[in-house]
Amino acid sequence: MTRKFFDEDGHQVKDFQLLTVGLLTYSSDDRFQVEHTRHLGNWALRIKGCRKEDEGHYECQISTHPPQSIFVELRIVGLFQ
């Protein structure tokens, strides 16, 4: 799972940040964890204690030829207390 950074016009402004590969987490932020339900083939990125700075575009890519990706935009619209 990677995270990409874009400006308001949709132009990428920074390189991507690698978060996970398979079940391994490469982020130094331990709030990011990957979950995998093997028998269902489901993968999920869990972000504990989401913050405003977690907003952005996230990409989940599978290593097929050619690679396939799903993009998700995370927006924080309120705080849960």
N, C-alpha and C positions, 0 to 999 in steps of 0.2 A: 504494500500500500504506500502510495506516495502522496505528498501534499504539494500543490502548486500555488503560486502567488500571482494574482492578476490585479491590474488597476481597474478603475471604474469603467473604462472603455473595453475591457476584456482582453487587454494586451498583457502577456506574461511579463512580470517585472523582476522576478527572481528565479533562480534555478529551483528545481524541485527539492523537497526534503524527503529522503527515504525514511519511512517509518517501520515497515515490516517486510520480511521476505519469508514466506511460509509461516511457520510458527515462531520464528525468531523476530524479536523486536530490536530495531537499531536506533530508536530514539532514546536519548538520555532522559527524557521525561517519562517517568514510570506511570503516568496517567494513561498512556497509550498501550493498549493490549489487543492482540488478535485472538479471536475465538474461531474454532473450526468444529463443525459437526460432521464427522467423517461419513457416516452412513447416509446423510442427506446431501453431502457435498456443499454445505453452506459455509461461507466465510463471513466474519463480521469484525469491524474495528470498533472497539469500545474505548471511549474517552471518558475517564472518570473526572467529575467536577469540571464540566465544560466551562470555558471562559470565552469572553469576547474575542480574544486574540487567537482562538482556535478556529474562527471563521475562515473559510477559504474553500478551494476546490480540491477534492480528494479523488485519487484515481486508484482503482483496483484493477490490476493487470494479471492475466494468466499467460503462462509461457507456452502458447501454441505457435504455430507458424502459419500465417503471421500472428503476432501477439493480439489478444483481444482485451479491450478495456471497458470499464464502466466508470463514469464520472459522476460525482456527487458534489453538490455545493452545500456546505454547512453554513447556516446563518443562525446566529443567536438572537432571538427576538425578545427574550425576557429572562429573568432569573428565578429559579425555583429555590425556595427556602424551606 
